[in-house]
Amino acid sequence: MKKYIFLIILMGFTSLGFAQNAISGTIKNQNNEPISNVEISILDGVIQSKSNEKGEFQITNLPIGKLTLIFKKAKFEIKSQQISIGNQDQIKLDIVLEKEDHHIDEILISSVFNTTQNENVVKIDHINLKQIQNMGALNLSDALATNPGVNVVSTGISIGKPVIRGLSGNRVLTYAQGIRLENQQFGEEHGLGLNANGQESVEIIKGPASLLYGSDAMGGVLYFNPEKYAATNKTEFSVNQVVNSNTQGINSSVTFKNSVDKFKFLVQNNYSSHADYKLPNGESVVNTRFIEKDFKLGTSYVTSRYVADLRYNYNDLNLGLPEEDLENSTFRTPLFPSQKIENHLLSFNQKLYFKNSKLEAVAGYVFNDRKELESQDETALFMKLKTFNYNVKYYLPDFGSLKTIVGFQGMNQENRNFGEERLIPNAKIADIGFFGTSQYAFQKNLLQFGVRYDFRKVNIEEFGEIGEEGAFQKLDKNFKSINASLGLKTDVTDKITSRINFASGFRAPNLSELSSNGVHEGSNRYEIGNSNLKNEQNFQIDLNVDYNAEHFDFFANGFYNHINNYIFIAPNGTMIDDNFVYDYLQNDAVLYGGETGIHLHLHEIDWLHMSSSYEMVIGQLNTNSNLPLLPANQWKNNFRANFDVSKNIKNSFVFFQANYTFNQNRIGNFETKTNDYLLLSSGIGTDIQLKKATFNLFLTATNLLNKQYVAHLSRLKTDGINNMGRNIVLGVNFNL
């Protein structure tokens, strides 16, 4: 079976010489005036173009069959146009873009049928990461935490683990470059392993997504969309530089893109370096520094029947771990103890278009090299994790109003140890899942349903003398699960949309939970695994109501998530070598809560946007004890003004944020309560056009009042270390 899967995905679908088709036309506004620099793209492809000064555009080598064209430009509403095109068709279009009200319907790549949010049954949040970085986000996890319902477990400023509605780690799946990202995410002090540069946007699925993504997607999915290629027959060059006052940090990025007819290419190099962050009292938290190197490469080939996208990402992160009695002997180079992490991501995405259907196959290889160093000559942990992913989907021809996808997906993974200590054993994991999902449109309703079967095989090697620290028993264990989903979207009125979704999900126990036997230096505890653990299985109900008027938006999301056999860690009251011993246990659990918010955009002052949101989550075990690592309730407020100063100074903005975090008194057995705090941020920015070059400038201040506080999900809280003080961020981006 594995041989056939490998051949299907990696042989490269045969690309024959087909006659060239084309779409051309003009784009104008409501006053019949041409609009230049409108981005035109295919809904699920890499083909892009831009309109010229006369509003004219042309795209060639389009995939045959039914397509959705997307027309997008700032200050205009996104427009989608469905067409059918054959091998030699020459189609002309006249497109009219309307002035943007205050909400943009983004395209969702992570959704089942790659639709816009308005056409999607499941509510998926879309974040433009480049815009979020202009608001002072120090790293990728901070950018994600701006979204209602998303928080972050942090270890200083270099490590951030996203939390979606109270679930994190192996319960939240991360996708990058279209493949599953595996980097020992079981550890609380193991970050994402992605650099924010080179990420176009992120889509956030809250709740079970096992139907499309399999094991570990029971809490949600973070789907990162990589940097887009240049428009057809265009060359782009950009240099970005960001500096931070608090950490004296720098973030540099250089990108080159070129697109010629059927071929597209991009290369990007990123470098970040931060010294220790400073507390509001001016003291530095020693060894919270880090140095990150990142390199991205991509190339694409496009014909009317075949699209291929090959991408590679190398990320090297060297970060310090704060401890007591460390001598601050260097400025930026991390001291010991430290982590040295290398990630290699190689992905190959292929699409083969037929007249009324499509075959898509993605193969990916992820190599994670993780070291935890106690000194220059002492490597405590050294793990090499190799993962091969594959995902094949066939989009069947539409049957009236019924759309259907069938496919299979899997993973082959191997973990090997080379350090002095072993936290998890040498092991192999093999996954495979088969799924089918359909969508049926009737009247003002959209019904979506699907089912999936998954099988996982875990093989753990024996090591050491049983009963001693670091020893592992041989274990061969299988896990399987059947999951389903059912959702309904209804346009109640022209302005009100309701969604209700029922979905199940599952998660097989990870290697740490099954077999840990030793001190986890990152958590300072002795962990003992449990080979008798069962699958976690959850069932969630999601309710969503959206009200979209011309100058006012309102949303309300509610969820109830019941988890059978929830796996958690708890102290057993004993100690080994001065470390408290923690066991992995199981019990049923429930999480419930939601998010609500408004967006106000008055007609009289249409340059001003005001948004406010509130989020909460409550989680309990069957014993009525609280789940650990639950985020505190939050109230987030944002005021933003957008305007043009002149013909050459455009897209200017001023913003002010006030985010209030409530007390967290609902705590787990080994947690302490956390006080409330209010954080203020503000910033300004603009684009300056100089002939063919564009400069983007922004100046942002976070923690404006230099507030002394500690986040409940900060892992440094137990050491009495507060979060970072005021930080002023200056960014200069040059685009040619």
Residue pairs with C-beta under 8 A, 6 or more apart in sequence:
1 432
2 412
5 390
5 392
5 408
5 410
6 363
6 390
8 361
8 392
9 348
9 350
9 361
9 362
9 363
9 390
9 392
10 348
10 363
12 308
12 350
13 306
13 308
13 350
13 352
13 359
13 361
14 306
15 301
15 303
15 305
15 306
15 308
16 305
18 64
18 87
18 303
18 304
18 305
19 87
19 88
19 304
20 60
20 61
20 88
20 304
21 60
21 61
21 62
21 64
21 85
21 86
21 87
21 88
21 89
21 90
21 91
21 304
22 58
22 59
22 60
22 62
22 89
22 90
22 91
23 58
23 59
23 62
23 69
23 83
23 85
23 91
23 92
23 93
24 56
24 57
24 58
24 59
24 90
24 91
24 92
24 93
25 56
25 57
25 92
25 93
25 94
25 95
26 34
26 51
26 54
26 55
26 56
26 57
26 94
26 95
27 34
27 35
27 38
27 51
27 55
27 56
27 57
27 71
27 95
27 96
27 97
28 34
28 35
28 55
28 94
28 95
28 96
28 97
29 35
29 76
29 96
29 97
29 98
29 99
30 96
30 98
30 99
34 51
34 53
34 54
34 55
34 56
35 51
35 55
35 73
35 76
35 97
36 50
36 51
36 52
36 53
36 54
36 55
37 50
37 51
37 73
38 50
38 51
38 55
38 57
38 71
38 72
38 73
38 76
38 97
39 48
39 49
39 50
39 70
39 71
39 72
39 73
39 231
40 48
40 49
40 50
40 51
40 57
40 59
40 69
40 70
40 71
40 72
41 47
41 48
41 49
41 69
41 70
41 72
41 228
42 62
42 63
42 67
42 68
42 69
42 70
43 67
43 68
43 69
43 70
43 80
43 107
43 114
43 115
44 109
44 114
44 351
45 63
45 302
45 307
45 351
46 228
46 229
46 264
46 300
46 302
46 307
46 309
47 59
47 61
47 62
47 232
47 302
47 307
48 228
48 229
48 230
48 231
48 232
48 259
49 57
49 58
49 59
49 231
49 232
50 57
50 231
50 234
51 57
59 232
60 232
60 261
61 261
61 262
61 302
61 303
61 304
62 85
62 304
63 304
63 305
63 307
63 351
63 353
63 358
64 85
64 86
64 87
64 304
64 305
64 353
64 354
64 355
65 84
65 85
65 353
65 354
65 355
65 356
65 357
65 358
66 82
66 83
66 84
66 356
66 398
67 82
67 83
67 84
67 85
68 80
68 81
68 82
68 83
69 80
69 81
69 82
69 83
69 93
70 78
70 79
70 80
70 107
71 78
71 79
71 80
71 81
71 95
71 97
72 78
72 79
73 97
74 100
74 651
75 99
75 100
76 97
76 98
76 99
76 100
77 97
77 98
77 99
77 100
77 101
77 104
77 105
78 104
78 105
78 106
78 107
78 116
79 95
79 96
79 97
79 98
80 116
81 93
81 95
83 91
83 93
85 91
86 355
87 304
101 550
101 551
101 601
102 551
102 553
102 599
102 601
102 606
102 609
103 548
103 553
103 599
105 116
105 117
105 118
106 116
106 117
106 126
106 201
107 114
107 115
107 116
108 114
108 115
108 116
108 117
108 120
108 124
108 126
108 203
109 203
109 223
109 225
110 124
110 175
110 203
110 205
110 221
110 223
111 120
111 122
111 124
111 203
112 120
112 121
112 122
112 212
112 405
112 437
112 439
112 448
112 450
113 120
113 403
113 405
113 439
117 123
117 124
117 126
118 497
119 446
120 489
121 439
121 446
121 447
121 448
121 487
121 488
121 489
121 499
121 501
122 205
122 448
122 487
122 499
122 501
122 542
123 206
123 499
123 542
123 544
123 546
123 557
124 203
124 204
124 205
125 147
125 148
125 149
125 203
125 204
125 206
126 201
126 202
126 203
126 204
127 143
127 144
127 146
127 147
127 201
127 202
127 203
127 204
128 200
128 201
129 140
129 143
129 196
129 199
129 200
129 201
129 202
130 200
132 143
132 146
133 143
133 196
133 242
133 731
134 653
134 683
134 685
134 696
134 698
134 700
134 731
135 146
135 655
135 657
135 681
135 683
135 700
136 681
136 683
136 700
136 701
136 702
136 727
136 729
137 143
137 146
137 196
138 157
138 244
138 247
138 249
138 702
138 727
138 729
139 157
139 158
139 160
139 196
140 160
140 192
140 194
140 195
140 196
140 199
141 152
141 154
141 160
141 161
141 162
141 191
141 192
142 152
142 160
143 196
143 202
144 150
144 152
144 162
144 202
144 204
144 222
145 151
145 152
145 162
146 636
147 204
148 557
148 595
148 597
148 613
148 614
148 615
148 634
148 636
149 164
149 165
149 204
149 206
149 557
149 594
149 595
149 615
149 617
150 162
150 163
150 164
150 204
151 162
151 163
151 631
151 634
151 713
152 160
152 161
152 162
152 163
152 713
153 160
153 161
153 163
153 168
153 188
153 629
153 713
153 714
153 715
154 160
154 161
154 711
154 713
154 714
154 715
154 716
155 188
155 189
155 321
155 522
155 714
155 715
155 716
156 277
156 285
156 288
156 319
156 322
156 716
157 247
157 274
157 277
157 288
157 290
157 724
158 191
158 274
158 288
158 289
158 290
158 317
158 319
158 320
159 189
159 190
159 191
159 319
159 715
160 191
160 192
161 168
161 169
161 185
161 188
161 190
161 191
161 192
162 168
162 172
162 174
162 192
162 222
163 172
163 629
163 631
163 713
164 172
164 204
164 206
164 219
164 220
164 222
165 206
165 207
165 219
165 220
165 559
165 561
165 591
165 593
165 617
166 219
166 591
166 593
166 617
166 619
166 627
166 629
166 630
166 631
167 218
167 219
167 220
167 591
168 219
168 629
169 185
169 186
169 187
169 188
170 185
170 186
170 216
170 507
170 510
171 216
171 218
171 219
171 507
171 536
172 216
172 217
172 219
172 220
172 221
172 222
173 180
173 209
173 213
173 216
173 217
173 220
173 221
173 222
174 180
174 181
174 185
174 192
174 194
174 221
174 222
174 224
175 181
175 213
175 221
175 222
175 223
175 224
176 194
176 199
176 224
176 226
176 313
176 345
177 224
177 226
177 311
177 313
177 345
177 347
177 349
177 364
178 309
178 347
178 349
178 362
178 364
178 391
179 345
179 347
179 362
179 363
179 364
179 366
179 389
179 391
180 213
180 364
180 366
180 387
180 389
180 411
181 192
181 193
181 194
181 345
181 366
182 366
182 368
182 385
182 387
182 411
182 413
183 190
183 192
183 193
183 341
183 343
183 366
183 368
183 370
183 385
184 190
184 368
184 370
184 383
184 385
186 424
186 510
186 511
186 512
186 513
187 512
187 520
187 522
187 523
188 522
188 523
188 629
188 715
189 321
189 339
189 522
189 523
189 715
190 370
190 522
191 317
193 315
193 317
193 341
193 343
193 368
194 224
194 313
194 315
194 343
195 270
195 272
195 292
195 294
195 315
197 240
197 251
197 253
197 268
197 270
197 294
198 226
198 227
198 253
198 255
198 268
198 270
198 294
198 296
198 313
199 224
199 225
199 226
199 227
200 225
200 226
200 227
200 228
201 224
201 225
202 222
202 223
202 224
202 225
203 221
203 222
203 223
203 225
204 220
204 221
204 222
204 223
205 217
205 220
205 221
205 223
206 220
206 542
206 557
206 559
207 219
207 220
207 501
207 503
207 505
207 540
207 542
207 559
207 561
208 217
208 218
208 219
208 483
208 485
208 503
208 504
208 505
208 538
208 539
208 540
208 561
209 217
209 220
209 221
209 503
209 505
210 217
210 218
210 452
210 454
210 481
210 483
210 503
210 504
210 505
210 506
211 435
211 437
211 450
211 451
211 452
211 483
211 484
211 485
211 503
212 435
212 437
213 221
213 409
214 409
214 411
214 431
214 433
214 452
214 454
215 431
215 433
215 454
215 456
215 479
215 481
215 506
215 507
215 508
216 507
217 505
218 505
218 506
218 507
218 536
218 538
218 563
219 505
226 296
226 298
226 311
227 255
227 266
227 268
227 296
227 298
229 257
229 259
229 264
229 265
229 266
229 298
229 300
230 236
230 257
230 258
230 259
230 264
230 266
231 259
232 259
232 261
233 259
233 260
233 261
234 257
234 258
234 259
235 257
235 258
235 259
236 255
236 256
236 257
236 258
236 735
236 736
237 255
237 256
237 257
237 735
237 736
238 253
238 254
238 255
238 733
238 734
238 735
238 736
239 253
239 254
239 255
239 733
239 734
240 251
240 252
240 253
240 254
240 255
240 731
240 732
240 733
240 734
241 250
241 251
241 252
241 253
241 731
241 732
241 733
242 250
242 251
242 252
242 729
242 730
242 731
242 732
243 249
243 250
243 251
243 729
243 730
243 731
244 250
244 251
244 274
244 727
244 728
244 729
245 726
245 727
245 728
245 729
246 277
246 278
246 724
246 725
246 726
246 727
246 728
247 274
247 275
247 276
247 277
247 278
247 289
247 724
247 727
248 274
248 275
249 272
249 273
249 274
249 275
250 271
250 272
250 273
250 274
251 270
251 271
251 272
252 270
252 271
252 272
253 268
253 269
253 270
253 271
254 268
254 269
255 266
255 267
255 268
256 266
256 267
256 268
257 264
257 265
257 266
258 264
258 265
258 266
259 265
262 301
262 302
262 303
263 299
263 300
263 301
263 302
264 298
264 299
264 300
264 301
264 302
265 298
265 299
265 300
266 296
266 297
266 298
266 299
267 296
267 297
267 298
268 294
268 295
268 296
268 297
269 294
269 295
269 296
270 292
270 293
270 294
270 295
270 296
271 292
271 293
271 294
272 290
272 291
272 292
272 294
273 290
273 291
273 292
273 332
274 289
274 290
274 291
274 332
275 284
275 289
275 331
275 332
276 284
276 285
276 286
276 287
276 288
276 289
276 328
277 284
277 285
277 288
277 724
277 725
278 284
278 285
278 724
278 725
279 285
279 708
279 721
279 722
279 724
279 725
280 703
280 706
280 707
280 708
280 722
280 725
280 726
281 708
281 725
282 725
284 328
285 322
285 716
285 721
286 322
286 326
286 328
286 335
287 320
287 321
287 322
287 323
287 326
287 334
287 335
287 338
288 320
288 322
289 319
289 320
289 332
289 333
289 334
290 317
290 318
290 319
290 320
290 334
291 317
291 318
291 319
291 332
291 333
291 334
292 315
292 316
292 317
292 318
293 314
293 315
293 316
294 313
294 314
294 315
294 316
295 313
295 314
295 315
296 311
296 312
296 313
296 314
297 311
297 312
297 313
298 309
298 310
298 311
298 312
299 309
299 310
299 311
300 307
300 308
300 309
300 310
301 307
301 308
302 308
304 353
305 352
305 353
305 354
306 350
306 351
306 352
306 353
307 350
307 351
307 353
308 348
308 349
308 350
308 351
309 347
309 348
309 349
309 350
310 347
310 348
310 349
311 345
311 346
311 347
311 349
312 344
312 345
312 346
312 347
313 343
313 344
313 345
314 342
314 343
314 344
314 345
315 341
315 342
315 343
315 345
316 341
316 342
317 339
317 340
317 341
317 342
317 343
318 334
318 338
318 339
318 340
318 341
319 334
319 338
319 339
319 341
320 334
320 335
320 336
320 337
320 338
321 337
321 338
321 339
321 522
322 716
322 719
322 721
323 337
324 719
326 335
327 335
328 335
329 335
336 373
336 374
336 375
336 376
337 372
337 373
337 374
337 380
337 521
338 372
338 373
339 370
339 371
339 372
339 373
340 370
340 371
340 373
341 368
341 369
341 370
341 371
342 367
342 368
342 369
343 366
343 367
343 368
343 369
344 365
344 366
344 367
345 364
345 365
345 366
346 364
346 365
346 366
347 362
347 363
347 364
347 365
348 362
348 363
348 364
349 360
349 361
349 362
350 360
350 361
350 362
351 358
351 359
351 360
352 358
352 359
352 360
356 397
356 398
357 394
357 395
357 396
357 397
358 394
358 395
359 392
359 393
359 394
359 395
360 392
360 393
360 394
360 395
361 390
361 391
361 392
361 393
362 389
362 390
362 391
362 392
363 388
363 389
363 390
363 391
364 387
364 388
364 389
364 390
365 386
365 387
365 388
365 389
366 385
366 386
366 387
366 389
367 384
367 385
367 386
367 387
368 383
368 384
368 385
368 386
368 387
369 383
369 384
369 385
370 381
370 382
370 383
370 384
370 385
371 379
371 381
371 382
371 419
372 379
372 380
372 381
372 382
372 419
372 521
372 522
373 379
373 380
374 380
374 521
378 420
379 418
379 419
379 420
380 419
380 420
380 421
380 521
381 417
381 419
381 421
381 422
381 423
381 521
382 417
382 418
382 419
383 415
383 416
383 417
383 418
383 419
383 423
383 424
384 415
384 416
384 418
385 413
385 414
385 415
386 413
386 414
387 411
387 412
387 413
388 411
388 412
388 413
389 410
389 411
390 409
390 410
390 411
391 407
391 408
391 409
391 410
392 407
392 408
392 409
393 405
393 406
393 407
394 405
394 406
394 407
395 403
395 404
395 405
396 403
396 404
396 405
396 406
401 440
401 441
401 442
402 438
402 439
402 440
403 438
403 439
403 440
404 436
404 437
404 438
404 439
405 436
405 437
405 438
406 435
406 436
407 434
407 435
407 436
408 432
408 433
408 434
408 435
409 431
409 432
409 433
409 435
410 430
410 431
410 432
410 433
411 429
411 430
411 431
412 428
412 429
412 430
412 431
413 428
413 429
413 430
413 431
414 427
414 428
414 429
415 424
415 425
415 426
415 427
415 428
415 511
416 426
417 424
417 425
417 426
421 470
421 518
421 519
422 463
422 470
422 472
422 518
423 512
423 516
423 518
423 520
423 527
424 511
424 512
424 515
424 516
425 460
425 461
425 463
425 472
425 511
425 515
426 460
426 461
426 463
427 458
427 459
427 460
427 461
427 511
427 515
428 458
428 459
429 456
429 457
429 458
429 459
429 511
430 456
430 457
431 454
431 455
431 456
431 457
432 454
432 455
433 452
433 453
433 454
433 455
434 452
434 453
435 450
435 451
435 452
435 453
436 450
436 451
436 452
437 448
437 449
437 450
437 451
437 485
438 448
438 449
438 450
439 446
439 447
439 448
440 446
440 447
440 448
441 447
444 490
444 491
444 492
445 488
445 489
445 490
445 491
446 488
446 489
446 490
447 487
447 488
448 485
448 486
448 487
448 488
448 489
449 484
449 485
449 486
449 487
450 484
450 485
451 482
451 483
451 484
452 482
452 483
452 484
453 480
453 481
453 482
454 480
454 481
454 482
454 483
454 506
455 478
455 479
455 480
456 478
456 479
456 480
456 508
457 476
457 477
457 478
457 479
458 475
458 476
458 477
458 478
458 479
458 508
458 511
458 514
459 475
459 476
460 472
460 473
460 474
460 475
460 476
460 511
460 514
460 515
461 472
461 474
462 472
462 473
462 474
463 470
463 471
463 472
464 470
464 471
464 472
465 471
466 473
469 517
469 518
469 519
469 526
469 576
469 577
470 517
470 518
471 517
472 515
472 517
473 515
473 531
475 514
475 515
475 531
477 514
477 531
479 508
479 509
479 535
481 506
481 508
481 535
481 537
483 503
483 504
483 505
483 506
484 503
484 504
485 501
485 502
485 503
485 504
486 501
486 502
486 503
487 499
487 500
487 501
487 502
487 503
488 499
488 500
488 501
489 497
489 498
489 499
490 497
490 498
490 499
491 497
492 498
495 547
495 548
495 549
496 545
496 546
496 547
497 545
497 546
497 548
498 543
498 544
498 545
498 546
499 542
499 543
499 544
499 545
499 546
500 541
500 542
500 543
500 544
501 540
501 541
501 542
501 544
502 539
502 540
502 541
503 539
503 540
503 542
504 537
504 538
504 539
504 540
505 537
505 538
505 540
506 535
506 536
506 537
506 538
507 535
507 536
508 535
508 536
509 530
509 533
509 534
509 535
509 536
509 567
509 584
512 527
512 529
513 529
513 530
513 533
513 567
513 584
514 529
514 530
514 531
514 533
515 529
515 531
516 527
516 528
516 529
516 584
517 527
517 528
517 529
518 526
518 527
519 525
519 526
519 527
519 577
519 579
520 526
520 527
524 579
525 571
525 579
525 580
525 581
525 582
526 575
526 576
526 577
526 579
526 580
526 581
526 582
527 569
527 581
527 582
527 584
528 581
528 582
528 583
528 584
529 584
530 583
530 584
530 585
530 586
533 565
533 567
533 584
533 586
534 565
534 586
535 565
536 563
536 564
536 565
536 566
536 567
537 563
537 564
537 565
538 561
538 562
538 563
538 564
539 561
539 562
540 559
540 560
540 561
540 562
541 559
541 560
542 557
542 558
542 559
543 556
543 557
543 558
543 559
544 555
544 556
544 557
544 558
545 555
545 556
546 553
546 554
546 555
547 553
547 554
547 555
550 603
551 600
551 601
551 602
551 603
551 606
552 598
552 599
552 600
552 601
553 598
553 599
553 600
554 596
554 597
554 598
554 599
555 595
555 596
555 597
555 598
556 594
556 595
556 596
557 594
557 595
557 596
558 592
558 593
558 594
559 591
559 592
559 593
559 594
560 590
560 591
560 592
561 590
561 591
561 592
562 588
562 589
562 590
563 588
563 589
563 590
563 591
564 588
565 586
565 587
565 588
566 586
566 587
566 588
566 589
566 621
566 627
567 584
567 585
567 586
568 584
568 585
568 586
568 587
568 589
568 621
568 627
568 628
569 582
569 583
569 584
569 585
570 582
570 583
570 585
570 669
570 670
571 580
571 581
571 582
571 583
571 669
571 670
572 581
572 582
572 583
573 581
574 580
574 581
575 581
587 621
587 622
587 623
588 621
588 622
589 619
589 620
589 621
589 622
589 627
590 619
590 620
591 617
591 618
591 619
591 627
592 617
592 618
592 619
593 615
593 616
593 617
593 618
594 615
594 616
595 613
595 614
595 615
596 613
596 614
597 611
597 612
597 613
597 614
598 611
598 612
598 613
599 609
599 610
599 611
600 609
600 610
600 611
601 608
601 609
601 610
602 608
607 641
607 642
607 643
608 639
608 640
608 641
609 638
609 639
609 640
609 641
609 642
610 637
610 638
610 639
610 640
611 637
611 638
611 640
612 635
612 636
612 637
612 638
613 635
613 636
614 633
614 634
614 635
614 636
615 633
615 634
615 636
616 633
617 630
617 631
618 630
618 666
619 626
619 627
619 630
619 666
620 626
620 627
621 627
625 668
625 669
626 666
626 667
626 668
627 668
628 667
628 668
628 669
628 670
628 671
629 668
629 671
629 713
630 664
630 666
630 667
630 668
630 712
631 664
631 712
631 713
632 661
632 662
632 663
632 664
632 674
632 676
632 712
633 661
633 662
634 659
634 660
634 661
634 662
635 659
635 660
635 662
636 657
636 659
636 660
637 657
637 658
637 659
637 660
638 655
638 656
638 657
639 655
639 656
639 657
640 653
640 654
640 655
640 656
641 653
641 654
641 655
642 651
642 652
642 653
643 652
643 653
644 650
644 651
644 652
645 652
645 686
647 689
648 688
648 689
648 690
649 686
649 687
649 688
649 689
650 686
650 687
650 689
651 686
651 687
652 684
652 685
652 686
652 687
653 684
653 685
653 686
654 682
654 683
654 684
655 681
655 682
655 683
655 684
656 680
656 681
656 682
657 679
657 680
657 681
657 682
658 678
658 679
658 680
659 678
659 679
659 681
660 676
660 677
660 678
660 679
661 676
661 677
661 678
661 679
661 711
661 712
662 676
663 673
663 674
663 675
663 676
664 673
664 674
664 712
665 673
667 673
672 717
672 718
674 710
674 711
674 712
674 717
675 709
677 707
677 709
678 707
679 702
679 703
679 704
679 707
679 709
680 703
680 704
680 705
680 707
681 700
681 701
681 702
681 703
681 704
682 700
682 701
682 704
683 698
683 699
683 700
683 701
683 729
684 698
684 699
684 700
685 696
685 697
685 698
685 699
685 700
685 731
686 696
686 697
686 698
687 694
687 695
687 696
688 694
688 695
688 696
688 697
692 736
693 734
693 735
693 736
694 734
694 735
694 736
695 732
695 733
695 734
695 735
696 731
696 732
696 733
696 734
696 735
697 731
697 732
697 733
698 729
698 730
698 731
699 728
699 729
699 730
699 731
700 728
700 729
700 731
701 726
701 727
701 728
701 729
702 726
702 727
702 729
703 724
703 725
703 726
703 727
704 726
705 726
706 725
706 726
707 725
708 722
708 725
709 722
709 723
710 716
710 717
710 721
710 722
710 723
711 717
711 723
714 721
714 723
